[in-house]
Amino acid sequence: MSSIPNLDPRYFVPDLSPQQRGEVRNFFVDRVFVAESPHIHEVEPEDRNERRPLCGAAGRRWWRMLGELLEQAPLQDLCSKSLVDFCAKHRFAVLNAIQFPLDPAVTRLFPQADPLKTLGFSKAAGVRRYKRMKDSEEVRGRLTELRARLEHPALAGKPIYALGKDAEWFLLQALGDLKQPASVGWIPHPSAWWRQGGKLENDAREKLKQVFDC
């Protein structure tokens, strides 16, 4: 999976995509959303198949809004099967740019998931912040892996939307020599929707209406 020797499969979070949820038939994709990385709730389940992106507090806001827009009712069941079925029904995929925790705060409950021990970089300020290590073998390896997932036949050529600025950075680095920056859309990450008096949540809602034509 990677040249980095310390990646612990216990903290790997599979995408909600046809490539990594191949057990679901008729999972076709018209659009792709990319978040930054998993955190505590996403790595909590021991069972690999039960781990999924965006199932913490911010994720609940994300799925609630999508349920309201696409089914006129907030999506409340955030188990893995429910989210995969919802994505397959509405033909979209949700990926994490980095499929292992990037925030060192994960060590509060999962010390072995420390990104400096697994990935070799993190999102914390300092010399090992991912942006400062963009030319390192560790970061380049993860960017190559992200690009490979986005070039999978099930996703290749589909519109891509970054959830937040961190995810956008990884996408533009991974696809920079293939796509113009404008080809990667941007939607505020749900963890930031409360800011500016809720303006970012309204912005996200309007953008998602356009993405899904609803």
PyMOL commands that place a pseudoatom at each C-alpha (Angstrom):
pseudoatom trace, name=CA, resn=MET, resi=1, chain=A, elem=C, hetatm=0, pos=[0.000, 0.000, 0.000]
pseudoatom trace, name=CA, resn=SER, resi=2, chain=A, elem=C, hetatm=0, pos=[2.897, 2.342, 0.637]
pseudoatom trace, name=CA, resn=SER, resi=3, chain=A, elem=C, hetatm=0, pos=[6.665, 2.525, 0.929]
pseudoatom trace, name=CA, resn=ILE, resi=4, chain=A, elem=C, hetatm=0, pos=[6.201, 3.990, 4.415]
pseudoatom trace, name=CA, resn=PRO, resi=5, chain=A, elem=C, hetatm=0, pos=[6.821, 1.058, 6.800]
pseudoatom trace, name=CA, resn=ASN, resi=6, chain=A, elem=C, hetatm=0, pos=[4.835, 2.294, 9.801]
pseudoatom trace, name=CA, resn=LEU, resi=7, chain=A, elem=C, hetatm=0, pos=[1.333, 2.533, 8.334]
pseudoatom trace, name=CA, resn=ASP, resi=8, chain=A, elem=C, hetatm=0, pos=[-0.847, 0.523, 10.712]
pseudoatom trace, name=CA, resn=PRO, resi=9, chain=A, elem=C, hetatm=0, pos=[-3.853, -1.029, 8.936]
pseudoatom trace, name=CA, resn=ARG, resi=10, chain=A, elem=C, hetatm=0, pos=[-5.800, -0.742, 12.195]
pseudoatom trace, name=CA, resn=TYR, resi=11, chain=A, elem=C, hetatm=0, pos=[-6.125, 3.011, 11.550]
pseudoatom trace, name=CA, resn=PHE, resi=12, chain=A, elem=C, hetatm=0, pos=[-6.842, 2.835, 7.831]
pseudoatom trace, name=CA, resn=VAL, resi=13, chain=A, elem=C, hetatm=0, pos=[-10.272, 4.210, 6.863]
pseudoatom trace, name=CA, resn=PRO, resi=14, chain=A, elem=C, hetatm=0, pos=[-11.694, 2.942, 3.543]
pseudoatom trace, name=CA, resn=ASP, resi=15, chain=A, elem=C, hetatm=0, pos=[-13.310, 5.390, 1.169]
pseudoatom trace, name=CA, resn=LEU, resi=16, chain=A, elem=C, hetatm=0, pos=[-16.993, 5.365, 0.365]
pseudoatom trace, name=CA, resn=SER, resi=17, chain=A, elem=C, hetatm=0, pos=[-16.255, 4.474, -3.236]
pseudoatom trace, name=CA, resn=PRO, resi=18, chain=A, elem=C, hetatm=0, pos=[-16.781, 1.587, -5.680]
pseudoatom trace, name=CA, resn=GLN, resi=19, chain=A, elem=C, hetatm=0, pos=[-13.066, 0.776, -5.521]
pseudoatom trace, name=CA, resn=GLN, resi=20, chain=A, elem=C, hetatm=0, pos=[-13.018, 0.207, -1.762]
pseudoatom trace, name=CA, resn=ARG, resi=21, chain=A, elem=C, hetatm=0, pos=[-16.616, -0.908, -1.242]
pseudoatom trace, name=CA, resn=GLY, resi=22, chain=A, elem=C, hetatm=0, pos=[-16.733, -3.438, -4.045]
pseudoatom trace, name=CA, resn=GLU, resi=23, chain=A, elem=C, hetatm=0, pos=[-19.260, -5.598, -2.201]
pseudoatom trace, name=CA, resn=VAL, resi=24, chain=A, elem=C, hetatm=0, pos=[-21.993, -3.113, -3.172]
pseudoatom trace, name=CA, resn=ARG, resi=25, chain=A, elem=C, hetatm=0, pos=[-23.434, -3.743, -6.607]
pseudoatom trace, name=CA, resn=ASN, resi=26, chain=A, elem=C, hetatm=0, pos=[-24.508, -0.889, -8.865]
pseudoatom trace, name=CA, resn=PHE, resi=27, chain=A, elem=C, hetatm=0, pos=[-22.303, 1.661, -7.106]
pseudoatom trace, name=CA, resn=PHE, resi=28, chain=A, elem=C, hetatm=0, pos=[-21.778, 4.193, -9.879]
pseudoatom trace, name=CA, resn=VAL, resi=29, chain=A, elem=C, hetatm=0, pos=[-20.356, 7.668, -9.370]
pseudoatom trace, name=CA, resn=ASP, resi=30, chain=A, elem=C, hetatm=0, pos=[-21.152, 11.017, -10.984]
pseudoatom trace, name=CA, resn=ARG, resi=31, chain=A, elem=C, hetatm=0, pos=[-19.225, 13.239, -8.528]
pseudoatom trace, name=CA, resn=VAL, resi=32, chain=A, elem=C, hetatm=0, pos=[-16.492, 12.886, -5.924]
pseudoatom trace, name=CA, resn=PHE, resi=33, chain=A, elem=C, hetatm=0, pos=[-16.067, 14.652, -2.581]
pseudoatom trace, name=CA, resn=VAL, resi=34, chain=A, elem=C, hetatm=0, pos=[-12.701, 14.639, -0.848]
pseudoatom trace, name=CA, resn=ALA, resi=35, chain=A, elem=C, hetatm=0, pos=[-12.222, 15.435, 2.834]
pseudoatom trace, name=CA, resn=GLU, resi=36, chain=A, elem=C, hetatm=0, pos=[-8.861, 15.795, 4.555]
pseudoatom trace, name=CA, resn=SER, resi=37, chain=A, elem=C, hetatm=0, pos=[-8.339, 12.737, 6.794]
pseudoatom trace, name=CA, resn=PRO, resi=38, chain=A, elem=C, hetatm=0, pos=[-10.070, 10.564, 9.385]
pseudoatom trace, name=CA, resn=HIS, resi=39, chain=A, elem=C, hetatm=0, pos=[-10.134, 11.435, 13.072]
pseudoatom trace, name=CA, resn=ILE, resi=40, chain=A, elem=C, hetatm=0, pos=[-11.209, 9.750, 16.310]
pseudoatom trace, name=CA, resn=HIS, resi=41, chain=A, elem=C, hetatm=0, pos=[-14.734, 8.606, 15.393]
pseudoatom trace, name=CA, resn=GLU, resi=42, chain=A, elem=C, hetatm=0, pos=[-13.615, 7.390, 11.980]
pseudoatom trace, name=CA, resn=VAL, resi=43, chain=A, elem=C, hetatm=0, pos=[-10.943, 5.025, 13.371]
pseudoatom trace, name=CA, resn=GLU, resi=44, chain=A, elem=C, hetatm=0, pos=[-12.915, 3.880, 16.406]
pseudoatom trace, name=CA, resn=PRO, resi=45, chain=A, elem=C, hetatm=0, pos=[-14.358, 0.623, 14.988]
pseudoatom trace, name=CA, resn=GLU, resi=46, chain=A, elem=C, hetatm=0, pos=[-12.119, -2.427, 15.205]
pseudoatom trace, name=CA, resn=ASP, resi=47, chain=A, elem=C, hetatm=0, pos=[-13.727, -3.842, 12.060]
pseudoatom trace, name=CA, resn=ARG, resi=48, chain=A, elem=C, hetatm=0, pos=[-12.114, -2.279, 8.977]
pseudoatom trace, name=CA, resn=ASN, resi=49, chain=A, elem=C, hetatm=0, pos=[-15.375, -2.358, 7.028]
pseudoatom trace, name=CA, resn=GLU, resi=50, chain=A, elem=C, hetatm=0, pos=[-17.128, -0.346, 9.741]
pseudoatom trace, name=CA, resn=ARG, resi=51, chain=A, elem=C, hetatm=0, pos=[-14.651, 2.521, 9.480]
pseudoatom trace, name=CA, resn=ARG, resi=52, chain=A, elem=C, hetatm=0, pos=[-15.882, 5.281, 7.174]
pseudoatom trace, name=CA, resn=PRO, resi=53, chain=A, elem=C, hetatm=0, pos=[-15.226, 8.964, 6.436]
pseudoatom trace, name=CA, resn=LEU, resi=54, chain=A, elem=C, hetatm=0, pos=[-17.124, 11.800, 8.082]
pseudoatom trace, name=CA, resn=CYS, resi=55, chain=A, elem=C, hetatm=0, pos=[-18.911, 10.116, 10.973]
pseudoatom trace, name=CA, resn=GLY, resi=56, chain=A, elem=C, hetatm=0, pos=[-17.936, 12.454, 13.839]
pseudoatom trace, name=CA, resn=ALA, resi=57, chain=A, elem=C, hetatm=0, pos=[-19.622, 15.710, 14.844]
pseudoatom trace, name=CA, resn=ALA, resi=58, chain=A, elem=C, hetatm=0, pos=[-18.742, 17.480, 11.574]
pseudoatom trace, name=CA, resn=GLY, resi=59, chain=A, elem=C, hetatm=0, pos=[-19.721, 14.429, 9.574]
pseudoatom trace, name=CA, resn=ARG, resi=60, chain=A, elem=C, hetatm=0, pos=[-23.134, 14.328, 11.176]
pseudoatom trace, name=CA, resn=ARG, resi=61, chain=A, elem=C, hetatm=0, pos=[-23.756, 17.887, 9.943]
pseudoatom trace, name=CA, resn=TRP, resi=62, chain=A, elem=C, hetatm=0, pos=[-22.601, 16.890, 6.448]
pseudoatom trace, name=CA, resn=TRP, resi=63, chain=A, elem=C, hetatm=0, pos=[-24.870, 13.845, 6.158]
pseudoatom trace, name=CA, resn=ARG, resi=64, chain=A, elem=C, hetatm=0, pos=[-27.801, 15.694, 7.724]
pseudoatom trace, name=CA, resn=MET, resi=65, chain=A, elem=C, hetatm=0, pos=[-27.587, 18.361, 5.050]
pseudoatom trace, name=CA, resn=LEU, resi=66, chain=A, elem=C, hetatm=0, pos=[-27.223, 15.844, 2.216]
pseudoatom trace, name=CA, resn=GLY, resi=67, chain=A, elem=C, hetatm=0, pos=[-30.231, 13.916, 3.496]
pseudoatom trace, name=CA, resn=GLU, resi=68, chain=A, elem=C, hetatm=0, pos=[-32.303, 17.081, 3.602]
pseudoatom trace, name=CA, resn=LEU, resi=69, chain=A, elem=C, hetatm=0, pos=[-31.268, 18.085, 0.088]
pseudoatom trace, name=CA, resn=LEU, resi=70, chain=A, elem=C, hetatm=0, pos=[-31.561, 14.685, -1.564]
pseudoatom trace, name=CA, resn=GLU, resi=71, chain=A, elem=C, hetatm=0, pos=[-34.326, 12.958, 0.407]
pseudoatom trace, name=CA, resn=GLN, resi=72, chain=A, elem=C, hetatm=0, pos=[-36.031, 15.821, 2.256]
pseudoatom trace, name=CA, resn=ALA, resi=73, chain=A, elem=C, hetatm=0, pos=[-35.085, 14.259, 5.593]
pseudoatom trace, name=CA, resn=PRO, resi=74, chain=A, elem=C, hetatm=0, pos=[-31.816, 14.347, 7.544]
pseudoatom trace, name=CA, resn=LEU, resi=75, chain=A, elem=C, hetatm=0, pos=[-29.726, 11.177, 7.257]
pseudoatom trace, name=CA, resn=GLN, resi=76, chain=A, elem=C, hetatm=0, pos=[-29.435, 9.886, 10.801]
pseudoatom trace, name=CA, resn=ASP, resi=77, chain=A, elem=C, hetatm=0, pos=[-28.075, 6.347, 10.498]
pseudoatom trace, name=CA, resn=LEU, resi=78, chain=A, elem=C, hetatm=0, pos=[-24.338, 6.810, 9.969]
pseudoatom trace, name=CA, resn=CYS, resi=79, chain=A, elem=C, hetatm=0, pos=[-23.296, 3.161, 10.096]
pseudoatom trace, name=CA, resn=SER, resi=80, chain=A, elem=C, hetatm=0, pos=[-21.047, 2.045, 7.277]
pseudoatom trace, name=CA, resn=LYS, resi=81, chain=A, elem=C, hetatm=0, pos=[-23.762, 0.193, 5.346]
pseudoatom trace, name=CA, resn=SER, resi=82, chain=A, elem=C, hetatm=0, pos=[-26.152, 3.132, 5.551]
pseudoatom trace, name=CA, resn=LEU, resi=83, chain=A, elem=C, hetatm=0, pos=[-23.572, 5.579, 4.211]
pseudoatom trace, name=CA, resn=VAL, resi=84, chain=A, elem=C, hetatm=0, pos=[-22.431, 3.269, 1.404]
pseudoatom trace, name=CA, resn=ASP, resi=85, chain=A, elem=C, hetatm=0, pos=[-26.037, 2.650, 0.346]
pseudoatom trace, name=CA, resn=PHE, resi=86, chain=A, elem=C, hetatm=0, pos=[-26.781, 6.392, 0.434]
pseudoatom trace, name=CA, resn=CYS, resi=87, chain=A, elem=C, hetatm=0, pos=[-23.739, 7.175, -1.714]
pseudoatom trace, name=CA, resn=ALA, resi=88, chain=A, elem=C, hetatm=0, pos=[-24.580, 4.422, -4.195]
pseudoatom trace, name=CA, resn=LYS, resi=89, chain=A, elem=C, hetatm=0, pos=[-28.215, 5.571, -4.417]
pseudoatom trace, name=CA, resn=HIS, resi=90, chain=A, elem=C, hetatm=0, pos=[-27.235, 9.161, -5.173]
pseudoatom trace, name=CA, resn=ARG, resi=91, chain=A, elem=C, hetatm=0, pos=[-24.151, 8.286, -7.251]
pseudoatom trace, name=CA, resn=PHE, resi=92, chain=A, elem=C, hetatm=0, pos=[-21.330, 9.997, -5.420]
pseudoatom trace, name=CA, resn=ALA, resi=93, chain=A, elem=C, hetatm=0, pos=[-18.161, 8.957, -3.610]
pseudoatom trace, name=CA, resn=VAL, resi=94, chain=A, elem=C, hetatm=0, pos=[-16.567, 10.338, -0.441]
pseudoatom trace, name=CA, resn=LEU, resi=95, chain=A, elem=C, hetatm=0, pos=[-12.814, 9.996, -0.003]
pseudoatom trace, name=CA, resn=ASN, resi=96, chain=A, elem=C, hetatm=0, pos=[-10.259, 11.167, 2.500]
pseudoatom trace, name=CA, resn=ALA, resi=97, chain=A, elem=C, hetatm=0, pos=[-7.175, 12.693, 0.900]
pseudoatom trace, name=CA, resn=ILE, resi=98, chain=A, elem=C, hetatm=0, pos=[-5.129, 10.882, 3.545]
pseudoatom trace, name=CA, resn=GLN, resi=99, chain=A, elem=C, hetatm=0, pos=[-6.680, 7.629, 4.750]
pseudoatom trace, name=CA, resn=PHE, resi=100, chain=A, elem=C, hetatm=0, pos=[-4.941, 7.630, 8.128]
pseudoatom trace, name=CA, resn=PRO, resi=101, chain=A, elem=C, hetatm=0, pos=[-5.336, 10.229, 10.909]
pseudoatom trace, name=CA, resn=LEU, resi=102, chain=A, elem=C, hetatm=0, pos=[-3.438, 13.435, 10.188]
pseudoatom trace, name=CA, resn=ASP, resi=103, chain=A, elem=C, hetatm=0, pos=[-4.408, 15.363, 13.306]
pseudoatom trace, name=CA, resn=PRO, resi=104, chain=A, elem=C, hetatm=0, pos=[-2.122, 14.506, 16.259]
pseudoatom trace, name=CA, resn=ALA, resi=105, chain=A, elem=C, hetatm=0, pos=[-5.085, 15.083, 18.595]
pseudoatom trace, name=CA, resn=VAL, resi=106, chain=A, elem=C, hetatm=0, pos=[-6.136, 11.527, 17.694]
pseudoatom trace, name=CA, resn=THR, resi=107, chain=A, elem=C, hetatm=0, pos=[-3.510, 10.333, 20.189]
pseudoatom trace, name=CA, resn=ARG, resi=108, chain=A, elem=C, hetatm=0, pos=[-5.808, 11.368, 23.029]
pseudoatom trace, name=CA, resn=LEU, resi=109, chain=A, elem=C, hetatm=0, pos=[-7.626, 8.065, 22.553]
pseudoatom trace, name=CA, resn=PHE, resi=110, chain=A, elem=C, hetatm=0, pos=[-5.443, 6.247, 20.043]
pseudoatom trace, name=CA, resn=PRO, resi=111, chain=A, elem=C, hetatm=0, pos=[-1.747, 6.854, 20.813]
pseudoatom trace, name=CA, resn=GLN, resi=112, chain=A, elem=C, hetatm=0, pos=[-0.628, 4.299, 18.227]
pseudoatom trace, name=CA, resn=ALA, resi=113, chain=A, elem=C, hetatm=0, pos=[-2.337, 6.360, 15.502]
pseudoatom trace, name=CA, resn=ASP, resi=114, chain=A, elem=C, hetatm=0, pos=[0.084, 9.268, 16.011]
pseudoatom trace, name=CA, resn=PRO, resi=115, chain=A, elem=C, hetatm=0, pos=[0.596, 10.580, 12.452]
pseudoatom trace, name=CA, resn=LEU, resi=116, chain=A, elem=C, hetatm=0, pos=[4.262, 11.271, 13.109]
pseudoatom trace, name=CA, resn=LYS, resi=117, chain=A, elem=C, hetatm=0, pos=[4.726, 7.562, 13.822]
pseudoatom trace, name=CA, resn=THR, resi=118, chain=A, elem=C, hetatm=0, pos=[2.548, 6.298, 10.993]
pseudoatom trace, name=CA, resn=LEU, resi=119, chain=A, elem=C, hetatm=0, pos=[2.611, 8.802, 8.151]
pseudoatom trace, name=CA, resn=GLY, resi=120, chain=A, elem=C, hetatm=0, pos=[5.794, 10.630, 9.114]
pseudoatom trace, name=CA, resn=PHE, resi=121, chain=A, elem=C, hetatm=0, pos=[4.030, 14.016, 8.963]
pseudoatom trace, name=CA, resn=SER, resi=122, chain=A, elem=C, hetatm=0, pos=[0.957, 15.679, 10.450]
pseudoatom trace, name=CA, resn=LYS, resi=123, chain=A, elem=C, hetatm=0, pos=[-1.233, 18.769, 10.228]
pseudoatom trace, name=CA, resn=ALA, resi=124, chain=A, elem=C, hetatm=0, pos=[0.277, 20.347, 13.336]
pseudoatom trace, name=CA, resn=ALA, resi=125, chain=A, elem=C, hetatm=0, pos=[2.471, 23.413, 13.026]
pseudoatom trace, name=CA, resn=GLY, resi=126, chain=A, elem=C, hetatm=0, pos=[6.197, 22.753, 12.869]
pseudoatom trace, name=CA, resn=VAL, resi=127, chain=A, elem=C, hetatm=0, pos=[8.886, 21.291, 10.657]
pseudoatom trace, name=CA, resn=ARG, resi=128, chain=A, elem=C, hetatm=0, pos=[6.886, 18.092, 10.055]
pseudoatom trace, name=CA, resn=ARG, resi=129, chain=A, elem=C, hetatm=0, pos=[3.693, 19.830, 8.964]
pseudoatom trace, name=CA, resn=TYR, resi=130, chain=A, elem=C, hetatm=0, pos=[2.568, 18.339, 5.676]
pseudoatom trace, name=CA, resn=LYS, resi=131, chain=A, elem=C, hetatm=0, pos=[2.930, 21.577, 3.710]
pseudoatom trace, name=CA, resn=ARG, resi=132, chain=A, elem=C, hetatm=0, pos=[6.519, 22.020, 4.835]
pseudoatom trace, name=CA, resn=MET, resi=133, chain=A, elem=C, hetatm=0, pos=[7.245, 18.423, 3.813]
pseudoatom trace, name=CA, resn=LYS, resi=134, chain=A, elem=C, hetatm=0, pos=[5.537, 18.570, 0.418]
pseudoatom trace, name=CA, resn=ASP, resi=135, chain=A, elem=C, hetatm=0, pos=[8.657, 17.387, -1.405]
pseudoatom trace, name=CA, resn=SER, resi=136, chain=A, elem=C, hetatm=0, pos=[9.429, 14.572, 1.035]
pseudoatom trace, name=CA, resn=GLU, resi=137, chain=A, elem=C, hetatm=0, pos=[9.108, 10.893, 0.217]
pseudoatom trace, name=CA, resn=GLU, resi=138, chain=A, elem=C, hetatm=0, pos=[6.424, 10.550, 2.883]
pseudoatom trace, name=CA, resn=VAL, resi=139, chain=A, elem=C, hetatm=0, pos=[4.099, 13.223, 1.526]
pseudoatom trace, name=CA, resn=ARG, resi=140, chain=A, elem=C, hetatm=0, pos=[4.805, 12.441, -2.120]
pseudoatom trace, name=CA, resn=GLY, resi=141, chain=A, elem=C, hetatm=0, pos=[3.902, 8.818, -1.460]
pseudoatom trace, name=CA, resn=ARG, resi=142, chain=A, elem=C, hetatm=0, pos=[0.511, 9.783, -0.072]
pseudoatom trace, name=CA, resn=LEU, resi=143, chain=A, elem=C, hetatm=0, pos=[-0.112, 12.178, -2.970]
pseudoatom trace, name=CA, resn=THR, resi=144, chain=A, elem=C, hetatm=0, pos=[0.691, 9.431, -5.475]
pseudoatom trace, name=CA, resn=GLU, resi=145, chain=A, elem=C, hetatm=0, pos=[-1.713, 7.129, -3.649]
pseudoatom trace, name=CA, resn=LEU, resi=146, chain=A, elem=C, hetatm=0, pos=[-4.474, 9.766, -3.709]
pseudoatom trace, name=CA, resn=ARG, resi=147, chain=A, elem=C, hetatm=0, pos=[-3.975, 10.337, -7.403]
pseudoatom trace, name=CA, resn=ALA, resi=148, chain=A, elem=C, hetatm=0, pos=[-4.210, 6.603, -8.059]
pseudoatom trace, name=CA, resn=ARG, resi=149, chain=A, elem=C, hetatm=0, pos=[-7.549, 6.417, -6.260]
pseudoatom trace, name=CA, resn=LEU, resi=150, chain=A, elem=C, hetatm=0, pos=[-8.912, 9.376, -8.226]
pseudoatom trace, name=CA, resn=GLU, resi=151, chain=A, elem=C, hetatm=0, pos=[-7.734, 7.790, -11.487]
pseudoatom trace, name=CA, resn=HIS, resi=152, chain=A, elem=C, hetatm=0, pos=[-9.521, 4.520, -10.752]
pseudoatom trace, name=CA, resn=PRO, resi=153, chain=A, elem=C, hetatm=0, pos=[-11.947, 3.780, -13.614]
pseudoatom trace, name=CA, resn=ALA, resi=154, chain=A, elem=C, hetatm=0, pos=[-14.948, 4.265, -11.323]
pseudoatom trace, name=CA, resn=LEU, resi=155, chain=A, elem=C, hetatm=0, pos=[-13.895, 7.848, -10.516]
pseudoatom trace, name=CA, resn=ALA, resi=156, chain=A, elem=C, hetatm=0, pos=[-11.703, 8.989, -13.392]
pseudoatom trace, name=CA, resn=GLY, resi=157, chain=A, elem=C, hetatm=0, pos=[-12.948, 12.129, -15.122]
pseudoatom trace, name=CA, resn=LYS, resi=158, chain=A, elem=C, hetatm=0, pos=[-15.675, 12.838, -12.559]
pseudoatom trace, name=CA, resn=PRO, resi=159, chain=A, elem=C, hetatm=0, pos=[-16.043, 16.311, -11.011]
pseudoatom trace, name=CA, resn=ILE, resi=160, chain=A, elem=C, hetatm=0, pos=[-14.100, 16.594, -7.758]
pseudoatom trace, name=CA, resn=TYR, resi=161, chain=A, elem=C, hetatm=0, pos=[-15.025, 18.786, -4.811]
pseudoatom trace, name=CA, resn=ALA, resi=162, chain=A, elem=C, hetatm=0, pos=[-12.691, 19.473, -1.910]
pseudoatom trace, name=CA, resn=LEU, resi=163, chain=A, elem=C, hetatm=0, pos=[-14.257, 19.739, 1.530]
pseudoatom trace, name=CA, resn=GLY, resi=164, chain=A, elem=C, hetatm=0, pos=[-12.138, 22.464, 3.072]
pseudoatom trace, name=CA, resn=LYS, resi=165, chain=A, elem=C, hetatm=0, pos=[-8.816, 24.081, 2.264]
pseudoatom trace, name=CA, resn=ASP, resi=166, chain=A, elem=C, hetatm=0, pos=[-6.626, 21.232, 3.547]
pseudoatom trace, name=CA, resn=ALA, resi=167, chain=A, elem=C, hetatm=0, pos=[-8.314, 18.730, 1.243]
pseudoatom trace, name=CA, resn=GLU, resi=168, chain=A, elem=C, hetatm=0, pos=[-8.016, 21.220, -1.614]
pseudoatom trace, name=CA, resn=TRP, resi=169, chain=A, elem=C, hetatm=0, pos=[-4.262, 21.496, -1.004]
pseudoatom trace, name=CA, resn=PHE, resi=170, chain=A, elem=C, hetatm=0, pos=[-3.797, 17.732, -1.251]
pseudoatom trace, name=CA, resn=LEU, resi=171, chain=A, elem=C, hetatm=0, pos=[-5.932, 17.522, -4.376]
pseudoatom trace, name=CA, resn=LEU, resi=172, chain=A, elem=C, hetatm=0, pos=[-4.099, 20.283, -6.210]
pseudoatom trace, name=CA, resn=GLN, resi=173, chain=A, elem=C, hetatm=0, pos=[-0.744, 18.806, -5.263]
pseudoatom trace, name=CA, resn=ALA, resi=174, chain=A, elem=C, hetatm=0, pos=[-1.803, 15.322, -6.393]
pseudoatom trace, name=CA, resn=LEU, resi=175, chain=A, elem=C, hetatm=0, pos=[-3.428, 16.433, -9.645]
pseudoatom trace, name=CA, resn=GLY, resi=176, chain=A, elem=C, hetatm=0, pos=[-1.495, 19.603, -10.385]
pseudoatom trace, name=CA, resn=ASP, resi=177, chain=A, elem=C, hetatm=0, pos=[0.144, 18.353, -13.544]
pseudoatom trace, name=CA, resn=LEU, resi=178, chain=A, elem=C, hetatm=0, pos=[-3.093, 16.859, -14.851]
pseudoatom trace, name=CA, resn=LYS, resi=179, chain=A, elem=C, hetatm=0, pos=[-5.767, 19.423, -14.062]
pseudoatom trace, name=CA, resn=GLN, resi=180, chain=A, elem=C, hetatm=0, pos=[-6.146, 23.160, -13.843]
pseudoatom trace, name=CA, resn=PRO, resi=181, chain=A, elem=C, hetatm=0, pos=[-6.902, 24.336, -10.305]
pseudoatom trace, name=CA, resn=ALA, resi=182, chain=A, elem=C, hetatm=0, pos=[-10.358, 25.514, -11.361]
pseudoatom trace, name=CA, resn=SER, resi=183, chain=A, elem=C, hetatm=0, pos=[-11.338, 21.916, -12.130]
pseudoatom trace, name=CA, resn=VAL, resi=184, chain=A, elem=C, hetatm=0, pos=[-11.319, 21.123, -8.397]
pseudoatom trace, name=CA, resn=GLY, resi=185, chain=A, elem=C, hetatm=0, pos=[-14.376, 22.676, -6.788]
pseudoatom trace, name=CA, resn=TRP, resi=186, chain=A, elem=C, hetatm=0, pos=[-14.362, 23.806, -3.167]
pseudoatom trace, name=CA, resn=ILE, resi=187, chain=A, elem=C, hetatm=0, pos=[-17.017, 23.477, -0.464]
pseudoatom trace, name=CA, resn=PRO, resi=188, chain=A, elem=C, hetatm=0, pos=[-16.537, 24.639, 3.136]
pseudoatom trace, name=CA, resn=HIS, resi=189, chain=A, elem=C, hetatm=0, pos=[-15.733, 21.741, 5.446]
pseudoatom trace, name=CA, resn=PRO, resi=190, chain=A, elem=C, hetatm=0, pos=[-18.640, 21.034, 7.832]
pseudoatom trace, name=CA, resn=SER, resi=191, chain=A, elem=C, hetatm=0, pos=[-16.370, 21.593, 10.836]
pseudoatom trace, name=CA, resn=ALA, resi=192, chain=A, elem=C, hetatm=0, pos=[-16.273, 25.282, 9.794]
pseudoatom trace, name=CA, resn=TRP, resi=193, chain=A, elem=C, hetatm=0, pos=[-19.959, 25.790, 9.040]
pseudoatom trace, name=CA, resn=TRP, resi=194, chain=A, elem=C, hetatm=0, pos=[-20.593, 27.576, 12.339]
pseudoatom trace, name=CA, resn=ARG, resi=195, chain=A, elem=C, hetatm=0, pos=[-18.167, 30.353, 11.437]
pseudoatom trace, name=CA, resn=GLN, resi=196, chain=A, elem=C, hetatm=0, pos=[-19.195, 33.782, 10.173]
pseudoatom trace, name=CA, resn=GLY, resi=197, chain=A, elem=C, hetatm=0, pos=[-22.546, 33.432, 11.889]
pseudoatom trace, name=CA, resn=GLY, resi=198, chain=A, elem=C, hetatm=0, pos=[-23.446, 30.368, 9.853]
pseudoatom trace, name=CA, resn=LYS, resi=199, chain=A, elem=C, hetatm=0, pos=[-22.572, 31.912, 6.496]
pseudoatom trace, name=CA, resn=LEU, resi=200, chain=A, elem=C, hetatm=0, pos=[-20.279, 29.032, 5.565]
pseudoatom trace, name=CA, resn=GLU, resi=201, chain=A, elem=C, hetatm=0, pos=[-23.084, 26.546, 6.193]
pseudoatom trace, name=CA, resn=ASN, resi=202, chain=A, elem=C, hetatm=0, pos=[-25.354, 28.528, 3.874]
pseudoatom trace, name=CA, resn=ASP, resi=203, chain=A, elem=C, hetatm=0, pos=[-22.560, 28.675, 1.295]
pseudoatom trace, name=CA, resn=ALA, resi=204, chain=A, elem=C, hetatm=0, pos=[-22.117, 24.906, 1.506]
pseudoatom trace, name=CA, resn=ARG, resi=205, chain=A, elem=C, hetatm=0, pos=[-25.839, 24.330, 1.092]
pseudoatom trace, name=CA, resn=GLU, resi=206, chain=A, elem=C, hetatm=0, pos=[-26.028, 26.507, -2.011]
pseudoatom trace, name=CA, resn=LYS, resi=207, chain=A, elem=C, hetatm=0, pos=[-22.992, 24.847, -3.560]
pseudoatom trace, name=CA, resn=LEU, resi=208, chain=A, elem=C, hetatm=0, pos=[-24.373, 21.374, -2.872]
pseudoatom trace, name=CA, resn=LYS, resi=209, chain=A, elem=C, hetatm=0, pos=[-27.673, 22.342, -4.475]
pseudoatom trace, name=CA, resn=GLN, resi=210, chain=A, elem=C, hetatm=0, pos=[-25.724, 23.254, -7.597]
pseudoatom trace, name=CA, resn=VAL, resi=211, chain=A, elem=C, hetatm=0, pos=[-23.611, 20.091, -7.482]
pseudoatom trace, name=CA, resn=PHE, resi=212, chain=A, elem=C, hetatm=0, pos=[-26.674, 17.850, -7.216]
pseudoatom trace, name=CA, resn=ASP, resi=213, chain=A, elem=C, hetatm=0, pos=[-28.958, 20.097, -9.301]
pseudoatom trace, name=CA, resn=CYS, resi=214, chain=A, elem=C, hetatm=0, pos=[-31.616, 20.142, -6.619]
for i in range(1, 214): cmd.bond("trace and resi %d" % i, "trace and resi %d" % (i + 1))
show_as sticks, trace
zoom trace
